[in-house]
Amino acid sequence: MKLQSPQFQALFTPGLRSVAELFEKKKYELRIAGGAVRDLLSGMTPEDIDFATTATPAEMKEMFTAAGVRLINNKGEKHGTITARLHEQNFEITTLRIDVVTDGRHAEVEFTTDWQKDAERRDLTVNSMFLGLDGMLYDFFNGYEDLKNKKIRFVGKASERIQEDYLRILRYFRFYGRIAENPDDHESSTLQAIQENAKGLAGISGERIWVELKKILLGNHVSHLVRLMYELDLAQYIGLPLDGNLEEFDRVTKNIHTLCPKPMTVLTSLFKVKDDVTNLDLRLKISKEEKNLGLFLVKHRQDLTKALGPEPLRPYQDFIMDSREANTNAKICELLKYQGEEHLLRELQQWTVPSFPVSGHDLRKMGVSSGKEIGTALQQLREEWKKSGYHMDKEELLSCLKKL
């Protein structure tokens, strides 16, 4: 088939036209590869576009240098990737490769001009397609068929693909949550291969696991997929608690799906105690902000709840006003998402944190001179201000001081 969609046509910027011209002149083949092809076939505009070519890195460098094209970031060169910058746009172009040696984490590669051999080393059928710049689709493993049928399958034998890089287990879950229509539409042989190779995840770095896990947590079917991780014995290798609270996870993921939560907010519903957050951090090296959010939610998810009566948001507002920390407001928003309080969340997002209207300077003008007395008076006035729902202005507070 030939693709000629508006999203595909929109890719042809002056930069891409110039790149295509250079490759054509030298008779090197150039095609769009991987995820961008999947997105274009799904009618989406790809965020990133990777290109694949029959030209070697040395040939590309020579060609670009002769044409006066700037090359940037040569870190990917040993893996065959050259990044060229034309018309204010970066083009990441990788030579077709064969994996010579794999150890479950990294691969040693050899360059090839065989497009099918390169497709063979990719993880999932939906990620193994190429698209010519004329719109022609090159699909060696029925990836387009799988995409239309919303099926997620490994290229070739699942166990072989997984053993090349055990992180592919989590990539399977991520793309399942992104593409599959029904929660439980897996091939039993795929699940068996995942279970048999689960232990391989122990050798994958925490940072790589966390990148995939965060995407799974924000995708579809998350409740089903996390339950499946436990059934297939993955949890212990990726930092999740062995006795994760799956009932709470089900409840929270139902509440939270439409509220744009942070991945940590979703994940915390699995945790029973703060040690679960600490253990996750030890394995995955999450950021300080993520760790603090997890600890905050475990601590306050049950005791900090809405008030009965006309001001349900008040306990959250009081907590923010009493807090000495800078980002308490953001944490309270995540707590409201966790609790499924959509209406209160909207209310809080529209609320501006008020400034206490009285200063020590105002009290000095009224004749309060000692520092200790000023401190005590400010504290008392703050309590009055709080009782008023933060509505009392400076004059009301100062007249209140005379009564006190």
N, C-alpha and C positions, 0 to 999 in steps of 0.2 A: 504494500500500500504506500501511497504518497500523502504526507501530511501537508496541508496548506492553510492551517488555522490562523486566525488573527494573532494569537499568542506567538506562533512560530514566526510569522512575518515580522512581528515587532522586534525580534532579536537582531534583525539586520541593520544594525547601527553603522555609521561610517567606519568605526573601528573593526567590526566583524567583516565588513566588505573588504577592507584593506588586508586583513589577515587571510581571508579566503583567496584573494588575488595572489598573494605571495606563495601560498601552498600550491595553487593551481599552476603557476608559472614553473615551479620546480617539480611538478608532477608528483607531489606527496599527497596522499589521501588524508582528509580531515573530516571528522564526524563529531557530532554531539554525543556524549556518553552518559550512561548511568541515570542518576536521579532526575536530571533535567528532561531526559526522554520520557520517563515515567510521568512527570508532571505535565509535559506538553500533550501527551496522549490522553491525560485525564482532563484536558481543557484548562489547565492552570498555567500561570506564568511562573517559571522556575525562579527561585531566589538566587541560586548559583548555577553557573553553567560550566561543566567540565568538558574539555575536548580531548579526543584521542586521535592519534595519527600514526602513520607508517614511518614517519621521519624519526631518526634517532635524536637524542638531545644535542649531540655534536652537530648534526646537520641543521637542526633548528637554530642553534646559536649562530652558526655560520651565515645562514640565510637572513636572520633578523639583524645581525651586526652589519652585513653588507647593505641592508636596506635602511640602516640608521635607526633601527627600532630599539628603544630602551628595554633592557632586561632587568627584572627585579627579583629579589628573594631567591637566591640560588640553592636554598636548603633542600628543595625537592629534587634536585638534579640527579642524585645517585639513584633515586627511584624512577627516574625518567621524566620528571616534570619540569617544564620550562614556563616561566611566567613572563609574558611580554606586555608592554603597556603602549597602547595606541589610542589616540583621540580620547585621552582622559579615562580610558577603560582598561582593566586588567584582563588578560586572557591566559587561563591556566591550561596548558596543553601537555598531555602525557603520551609518551611512546607506548605502543601496544606491548604487553608484557606476558611472560609465562612465569609462574612461580616455580623456581628450581628446588628450593629447600624451604619448608615451613616448620615452625616449632610451636604452633598454637598461639603465638603472639605476633611474630614478625615473619616476613618472607624475604628470601633472597630472590631477586628477579633477573630475568634474561629478556632482552628485547626481541620482538618478533614482528613480522608484517602480516600475520595471520589473525584476522578479526575474530574468528571463532575461538581460537586458542585463548585470546584475551577475555572473551565472554565466559569461557569455561571457568576462569579463576574468580569470577564475581560471585557474590553471596546468594542473592535471590533472583529468580527468573525476571521479576518486574524491574530489577536494577541492571539487567545484563544486556539491554538493547542499545543499539546505536541508531542515530538519525543523520543521514547525509544532509548536506546543506541545500540539496535540491528537494528535501522533504521525504526522501526514500527511507523506509524503515528496514533495518537489518536486525532480525530477531531469530536467534539460533535455538532458543529454548522455550518457545511459546509464551514468552513474557506478556505479549499484548493480549493473548487469549486469557491468561491468568488475571491480568489487570481488569479486563472486561467482566470476568466472572468473580472478581474480588477474592482471588485465591492467592495465598502466600505459600510459595514452595521454594525450596533450595534448588540451585542449579545442580543437576546430576544427583549424586548420592548425598543425602543430608549429613551423614556421619563424616564423610570425607571433607565436605565444606566446613563443618564445625571444627574438625581437628586442625584445619589450616589456621583458624583464628577463633578461639572459643568465645570471643565477644559476639560472634555471629548468632549465638543463642539469644542474646538480648536484642540484637537487631531484628531477629525473627519476630519477637514479641512487639517491638516498636512498630514495625511495618504492619503487623497484624492489626494493631490498634488504630492504624492510620487508614488501612485499605479494606479490611474484611468487613462484610456487612453484618454477619451473625457472630455472636460471641463464641460459639463452640463448633467451629467448622474446620478443625485441624485434621490433617492426615495422621492416622495412628502411627505410621512408620516414622513420621517427623518427630512426634512427641517421644517416641521410644529412643530415637537417636539423641534427642536433647537430654533425656534422663540418663542415658548411658554415658554421656560426656559432661554431665553437670560439673563434675569435680574439676574439670579443666578451667573453670572460671576462677578457681582459687589462685591461679597464676597470672591473672589479668590485673593490671594496676587499678586501684580504686578510682582514680580520676576518670579512666576510660569507662568504667562501669557506671559511674555517677552520671556522666553525660547521657548515656543511653537510658538509664533508669528514670531520669527527669522527664525525658520525652515520653516514656511509657506512661508515667503518672498523669500526664496531661492529655493523653490520647483517649480513644474510645475503648470500651470493654475493659476498663482498667481493673474493675473488681474481679472479673473473670480471670484476667491475665495474672494478677498477683496471686489469686487462689491457686492457679495452675503452677506458678513458680514454687509454691509450697508442696503441691502434689508431686512435682518432678524433682524435688530435693535441691532446688537452686538456692533457697533462702540463706542457708548457712554459709554459702560461699560469697554472697554479695552484701553481707553486713546486716541482713534483716534478722529480727529476733526469731528464735526457733518457735516460740509460742505466740506469734503475732496475733493481735486481736482482730480476726477476720470479720467478726460480726460488726464491730465498730467501723471497720474499714468499709464494709458494704453500706452501712448507714450514711457515713460521711460522704462517700463518693456519689451517692444518690443526691444528697443536698447540694453538693458543691460544684457539680459539673458545669453549670452555666455562669459561675461567678468569677471565672479567671483566677483561680487560686495559684499560689506558688507551689512548686512540686513538694516542698517540705511540709506544707500545710496538709496536703493529701496524705503524705507518707506517715505523718505523726499519728494518724488515727490507728495505725498498726501497733503503736508503742503503748506499753502499759506503765512503764516507769522511766525516770530520766536516764537510767543506765543504758536503756535501749538507744537513746540519742547518742550517748557517749561512745557506745560500741559501733554504731553506724559511722561516726566520725573517725574512729580508729581505722576502720576498714576502707572507707571511701574518701577520707580527707575532704570533707565538705567545707564550705567557707564558714568563717566565724559568724557571719550574719545568719546563715542557714542553721547552724548549730544553736545559736541563741533563740531563733524563732521556734525550733523544735522544743527546747527546754521551756520556753515561755508557754507554749500551747499545752504541754504535758502538765505544767504546774497550775494553769488557770482555766482550763477548758470546762471544769466542773464547778469551781467556786465563783467565777466571774460570769454571771448570767444576767439576763434582762430583769428589770424591776417590774413588779406588778403595779398596776395603776397608770396614771396619765403620762408618766415620764419613763418609759421602759429603757431609754438609752442612758439614763443618769449614771448607773454604776460604771459604765464604760467611760463616760465623760469624766467622772470623778477620778477614775484610775489614771487617765491621761493627765489630768491637772495635778495630781499628787506625785506623778512620776518625775524622777530626776533625769531619765534617759531621753536621748534625742529622738529616737525612732519609735517611740511607744505607739504613736498614732497608727503607723503602718502595721505593727504587730496586732493591735486591736482590730484593725480591718480584717486581717487573716483569721483572727479568732472568730469574728462574726461570720466569715465564710464557713469556717469549720463547723460552727453551730447551725449553719443554714439560715441565718437571720438576714435574709436578703433585704427586707424593708429597712431594718435598722442600719444595715451597711450603707444603703443609699443615703439615709439620714445623716450618718456620721461623715460620709464623704462630702456632704454639703455644709457641714458644721465647721466654723472657723474657731480655732482654739483662742479663747479670749485672753486679753492681757490684764493682769491685776492692775486696777487703775491708781492705786495709792503707792507712794514711795516714801522712803525715810525722810526725804527733803520736805514733803508735805507735812510730816509730823513735827519736824523741827520748826517749821513756820507756825505751828500751833503751840509751841512752847515745850514739846517733849525733847529733852536734851540728852539724857544718858543713852548710850548705845544699847544697854541691856533693856531699858524701857521701850526703846523704839522697836527692838526685835520682838518683844512680847506683844506690843500693840499691833504690829504688822501681822503676827500670827493670829491674834484674835479677830482682826478685821478680815483676814483671809477666810477664817471659819464662817463668819457672817456672810461673806460674799458667796461662799460655797453653798450655804443654806438657801440663799436666794436664787440658786441655779445660775450663778455668775451674771446676774442681771443688775445688781446694785452699782450705781456709778460713784465717782469720787466723792461728790457732795453728800450723797446718802451715807456712804461709809464713814466719812469724817464726822457727820452729825451723830452717827452711831457711836463713834469713839468717845464723844462727850458723855453719852449715857453710860458707857462702860467705865 
